[in-house]
Amino acid sequence: MRFVFTHSHAFPGGRVAPEDDGGVEPGCLVEFGDGVTVLAQWRQEGADMVLDIPGYRTAKGAMIEPRRWRLVQDVEGIWRSRRISGN
């Protein structure tokens, strides 16, 4: 699985595009809008997905702490991130 965020980091309500690359849980790639890619973990929970992103640096050098995100589809079918925890 691959997850593509439109910005340099995930944030509550942020847009994300999950792409099924034929991989299986739990390993995945997470790509951010600034070109940074990290290895992460994901799992399916009902209709939602849970994504554990490790700490990383954005292309501009900002340190982003590890976070757990719930990915949900809105009424228009767009996937959005909701923060679950700080790790």
N, CA, C and O of each residue as an XYZ file, in Angstrom:
348
protein
N       0.850     -1.165      0.000
C       0.000      0.000      0.000
C       0.899      1.232      0.000
O       2.003      1.212      0.545
N       0.418      2.283     -0.609
C       1.121      3.566     -0.649
C       0.114      4.651     -0.308
O      -1.025      4.621     -0.772
N       0.546      5.620      0.513
C      -0.309      6.733      0.917
C       0.367      8.028      0.485
O       1.540      8.250      0.784
N      -0.374      8.881     -0.218
C       0.186     10.131     -0.722
C      -0.554     11.302     -0.078
O      -1.757     11.475     -0.273
N       0.185     12.101      0.692
C      -0.359     13.307      1.313
C      -0.016     14.498      0.425
O       1.063     14.537     -0.165
N      -0.914     15.460      0.324
C      -0.690     16.611     -0.547
C       0.234     17.659      0.072
O       0.721     18.539     -0.638
N       0.483     17.581      1.376
C       1.335     18.547      2.062
C       2.594     17.858      2.582
O       2.768     16.653      2.396
N       3.474     18.627      3.235
C       4.737     18.087      3.750
C       4.564     17.261      5.020
O       5.529     16.686      5.526
N       3.338     17.200      5.535
C       3.062     16.452      6.755
C       1.554     16.177      6.820
O       0.760     16.820      6.132
N       1.188     15.228      7.645
C      -0.230     14.933      7.877
C      -0.756     15.894      8.932
O      -0.013     16.318      9.817
N      -2.025     16.234      8.840
C      -2.674     17.079      9.845
C      -4.155     16.736      9.849
O      -4.661     16.202      8.862
N      -4.874     17.036     10.954
C      -6.291     16.695     11.036
C      -7.084     17.303      9.876
O      -7.034     18.508      9.632
N      -7.806     16.448      9.177
C      -8.622     16.880      8.049
C      -7.863     16.956      6.745
O      -8.446     17.275      5.708
N      -6.556     16.668      6.774
C      -5.740     16.730      5.565
C      -6.109     15.638      4.577
O      -6.559     14.555      4.954
N      -5.912     15.943      3.329
C      -6.236     15.015      2.249
C      -5.110     13.995      2.067
O      -3.930     14.343      2.122
N      -5.487     12.738      1.850
C      -4.526     11.667      1.602
C      -5.117     10.734      0.550
O      -6.321     10.477      0.540
N      -4.265     10.236     -0.326
C      -4.713      9.317     -1.373
C      -4.069      7.952     -1.140
O      -2.878      7.779     -1.398
N      -4.851      6.975     -0.652
C      -4.314      5.619     -0.533
C      -4.282      4.977     -1.921
O      -5.235      5.088     -2.692
N      -3.180      4.312     -2.223
C      -3.033      3.633     -3.505
C      -2.646      2.191     -3.256
O      -1.620      1.909     -2.637
N      -3.463      1.289     -3.737
C      -3.199     -0.136     -3.556
C      -2.143     -0.563     -4.568
O      -2.410     -0.618     -5.769
N      -0.951     -0.863     -4.083
C       0.139     -1.291     -4.954
C       0.330     -2.804     -4.906
O       1.341     -3.319     -5.382
N      -0.640     -3.515     -4.333
C      -0.563     -4.965     -4.238
C       0.155     -5.457     -2.995
O       0.191     -6.660     -2.737
N       0.730     -4.538     -2.217
C       1.398     -4.921     -0.975
C       0.379     -5.280      0.093
O      -0.795     -4.925      0.000
N       0.850     -5.990      1.107
C      -0.044     -6.405      2.195
C       0.361     -5.698      3.484
O       1.479     -5.199      3.611
N      -0.570     -5.665      4.438
C      -0.285     -5.097      5.751
C       0.944     -5.790      6.335
O       1.171     -6.955      6.006
N       1.722     -5.169      7.151
C       1.584     -3.831      7.663
C       2.458     -2.795      6.952
O       2.223     -1.599      7.124
N       3.452     -3.201      6.164
C       4.382     -2.233      5.589
C       3.788     -1.405      4.461
O       2.977     -1.893      3.674
N       4.211     -0.128      4.393
C       3.730      0.747      3.329
C       4.700      1.904      3.135
O       5.588      2.137      3.956
N       4.515      2.619      2.042
C       5.241      3.855      1.781
C       4.297      5.021      2.003
O       3.119      4.948      1.656
N       4.812      6.097      2.582
C       4.044      7.324      2.740
C       4.824      8.425      2.031
O       5.978      8.694      2.363
N       4.184      9.055      1.056
C       4.812     10.130      0.292
C       4.133     11.450      0.641
O       2.909     11.534      0.736
N       4.952     12.469      0.827
C       4.437     13.788      1.173
C       4.630     14.747      0.008
O       5.450     14.504     -0.878
N       3.880     15.826      0.014
C       3.880     16.786     -1.078
C       5.213     17.471     -1.322
O       5.418     18.053     -2.387
N       6.129     17.413     -0.354
C       7.441     18.034     -0.532
C       8.476     17.057     -1.087
O       9.652     17.398     -1.211
N       8.031     15.829     -1.422
C       8.934     14.843     -2.007
C       9.530     13.852     -1.029
O      10.199     12.909     -1.452
N       9.310     14.034      0.269
C       9.833     13.111      1.276
C       8.980     11.849      1.295
O       7.752     11.919      1.252
N       9.643     10.692      1.362
C       8.967      9.394      1.451
C       9.503      8.650      2.664
O      10.712      8.614      2.890
N       8.597      8.052      3.454
C       8.995      7.278      4.629
C       8.324      5.910      4.598
O       7.274      5.725      3.983
N       8.954      4.962      5.275
C       8.347      3.650      5.485
C       7.468      3.735      6.717
O       7.876      4.300      7.732
N       6.273      3.184      6.642
C       5.330      3.258      7.757
C       4.595      1.933      7.887
O       4.881      0.975      7.169
N       3.645      1.895      8.816
C       2.822      0.713      9.066
C       1.359      1.103      8.940
O       0.974      2.210      9.317
N       0.548      0.205      8.417
C      -0.887      0.479      8.304
C      -1.676     -0.790      8.587
O      -1.148     -1.902      8.546
N      -2.952     -0.588      8.874
C      -3.874     -1.725      9.036
C      -5.289     -1.237      8.720
O      -5.614     -0.061      8.883
N      -6.096     -2.156      8.274
C      -7.501     -1.875      7.993
C      -8.296     -2.029      9.280
O      -8.082     -2.986     10.025
N      -9.209     -1.104      9.553
C     -10.132     -1.198     10.696
C     -11.521     -0.869     10.180
O     -11.910      0.297     10.124
N     -12.260     -1.888      9.808
C     -13.578     -1.666      9.217
C     -13.422     -0.927      7.904
O     -12.635     -1.341      7.052
N     -14.160      0.160      7.726
C     -14.053      0.965      6.504
C     -12.874      1.924      6.557
O     -12.492      2.490      5.533
N     -12.289      2.115      7.742
C     -11.180      3.054      7.925
C      -9.845      2.334      7.832
O      -9.783      1.105      7.816
N      -8.779      3.120      7.771
C      -7.420      2.601      7.842
C      -6.695      3.345      8.953
O      -6.966      4.521      9.198
N      -5.777      2.664      9.622
C      -4.951      3.284     10.646
C      -3.523      3.283     10.118
O      -3.018      2.258      9.659
N      -2.883      4.440     10.188
C      -1.547      4.627      9.636
C      -0.614      5.130     10.732
O      -0.865      6.172     11.339
N       0.463      4.387     10.983
C       1.486      4.776     11.958
C       2.686      5.309     11.184
O       3.392      4.557     10.512
N       2.907      6.629     11.288
C       4.002      7.276     10.577
C       5.116      7.565     11.578
O       4.876      8.211     12.598
N       6.345      7.088     11.297
C       7.449      7.370     12.214
C       7.880      8.828     12.119
O       7.454      9.549     11.217
N       8.720      9.258     13.044
C       9.269     10.600     12.967
C      10.119     10.753     11.715
O      10.753      9.797     11.270
N      10.133     11.960     11.144
C      10.920     12.234      9.936
C      11.157     13.732      9.806
O      10.579     14.526     10.549
N      11.997     14.109      8.872
C      12.258     15.522      8.567
C      11.617     15.876      7.238
O      11.713     15.121      6.270
N      10.963     17.028      7.196
C      10.415     17.517      5.939
C      11.577     17.965      5.047
O      12.718     18.055      5.500
N      11.276     18.241      3.788
C      12.308     18.702      2.858
C      12.945     20.013      3.327
O      14.105     20.279      3.015
N      12.204     20.827      4.067
C      12.748     22.090      4.595
C      13.458     21.913      5.932
O      13.966     22.882      6.496
N      13.497     20.676      6.447
C      14.247     20.392      7.660
C      13.460     20.380      8.949
O      14.043     20.156     10.010
N      12.158     20.610      8.905
C      11.349     20.570     10.129
C      11.200     19.126     10.604
O      10.911     18.235      9.806
N      11.396     18.897     11.897
C      11.240     17.557     12.466
C       9.769     17.317     12.775
O       9.130     18.112     13.465
N       9.247     16.224     12.261
C       7.860     15.822     12.513
C       7.898     14.606     13.433
O       8.567     13.616     13.137
N       7.184     14.685     14.539
C       7.150     13.594     15.516
C       6.321     12.419     14.988
O       5.465     12.602     14.122
N       6.575     11.207     15.511
C       5.760     10.062     15.111
C       4.298     10.288     15.490
O       3.997     10.871     16.531
N       3.405      9.823     14.638
C       1.967      9.985     14.888
C       1.198      8.785     14.356
O       1.630      8.097     13.431
N       0.057      8.562     14.968
C      -0.901      7.557     14.487
C      -2.106      8.306     13.961
O      -2.629      9.205     14.620
N      -2.548      7.929     12.759
C      -3.661      8.593     12.086
C      -4.732      7.599     11.689
O      -4.432      6.487     11.256
N      -5.969      8.000     11.835
C      -7.096      7.235     11.290
C      -7.454      7.917      9.974
O      -7.646      9.132      9.930
N      -7.543      7.134      8.909
C      -7.909      7.653      7.602
C      -9.346      7.270      7.321
O      -9.697      6.091      7.351
N     -10.174      8.256      7.049
C     -11.603      8.034      6.817
C     -12.016      8.708      5.516
O     -11.439      9.720      5.117
N     -13.019      8.137      4.861
C     -13.555      8.753      3.655
C     -14.682      9.697      4.029
O     -15.555      9.352      4.826
N     -14.659     10.906      3.445
C     -15.753     11.838      3.700
C     -16.913     11.526      2.752
O     -16.836     10.579      1.969
N     -17.971     12.306      2.820
C     -19.177     12.023      2.026
C     -18.919     12.125      0.520
O     -19.674     11.571     -0.278
N     -17.853     12.831      0.132
C     -17.507     12.956     -1.287
C     -16.540     11.873     -1.746
O     -16.118     11.865     -2.903
N     -16.184     10.948     -0.836
C     -15.273      9.865     -1.183
C     -13.801     10.222     -1.060
O     -12.941      9.433     -1.451
N     -13.495     11.402     -0.521
C     -12.107     11.834     -0.347
C     -11.607     11.327      1.002
O     -12.290     11.462      2.018
N     -10.405     10.742      1.003
C      -9.812     10.259      2.245
C      -9.209     11.433      3.005
O      -8.537     12.286      2.425
N      -9.463     11.465      4.322
C      -8.967     12.517      5.211
C      -8.298     11.883      6.430
O      -8.653     10.775      6.834
N      -7.333     12.589      7.009
C      -6.632     12.083      8.186
C      -7.217     12.673      9.455
O      -7.587     13.846      9.515
N      -7.288     11.819     10.464
C      -7.711     12.226     11.816
C      -6.673     11.706     12.783
O      -6.365     10.514     12.778
N      -6.131     12.571     13.609
C      -5.075     12.173     14.540
C      -5.642     11.277     15.639
O      -6.685     11.571     16.223
N      -4.942     10.192     15.904
C      -5.323      9.287     16.991
C      -4.432      9.522     18.200
O      -4.924      9.665     19.319
N      -3.098      9.563     17.976
C      -2.185      9.700     19.113
C      -0.852     10.255     18.682
O      -0.597     10.461     17.496
N       0.005     10.496     19.676
C       1.336     11.002     19.437
C       2.356      9.935     19.101
O       3.512     10.270     18.842
N       1.986      8.676     19.094
C       2.928      7.624     18.692
C       2.232      6.495     18.011
O       2.875      5.526     17.608
